[in-house]
Amino acid sequence: MQRIHVLAIAGIVLLMASSAHAQTAPPPQPLVLEKIPTGFVIAPDFKATEVDHQFGQLAGAYAARVTDDTLLIGGAGYWLVNGSEDFKLAYGGLLLGWNADHRGRVRFGARGLVGAGTATLGRSIDGIARGGRESLIRFGRVQTPPAAFRGAPSPSSIRVRIADEFVVFEPQANLSLHVTERMAITGAAGYRAVAATDVLRDVLDGPTVSLGLQFGW
């Protein structure tokens, strides 16, 4: 009988201890799921660059989706605005970007464009007319020159346009000053590298400096 009393008292003590622990232990925290903020940006962009050893001005724009104010994925396109019939350049493609600081007013980051383009540049070709069966060499093909070239030997030069297509890769470092929550002034410096060209590769590579105005929502 005494043993039963001891067991009963021990059970009551255990129940009281368990109840006290339940009252003092902090309640479990609920699981909170936070949505990663996303948005869109669009930016008119102006680039100063070198094309065929000449100063070039490129106008264009990019539009992209921004995740967590950090990762940028979109597209961009640019074309030469100070060109002529024998000084043309246009390219565009996929744009990927990243911002190191997505909370400050001044933000640093990097972007890269991968795509394709076309260019048309002028070239002067020299020939010599020698009378009778004279000929003019143009791009490795022998063609009969016009009547103006016939007669006594004389130097001559003609202006031709060369069109070419290419693949482009343009990495750049960028800096943005956020004037308001939805508008920023952007600047960048990079380098345009082209490949898969037939003739014009060496004159289409060049450094770029850009200035733009970015709008977001």
Secondary structure, DSSP 8 states (H G I E B T S, - for coil): -HHHHHHHHHHHHHHHHHHHHHHHS------------EEEEEEEEEEEEEETTEEEEEEEEEEEEEETTTEEEEEEEEEESS-BTTEEEEEEEEEEEEES-SSSSEEEEEEEEEEEEEEEEEEEEEEEE-SSS--EEETTEEE---GGG-SS-EEEEEEEEEEEEEEEEEEEEEEEEEEETTEEEEEEEEEEEEES-SS-HHHH-EEEEEEEEEEE-
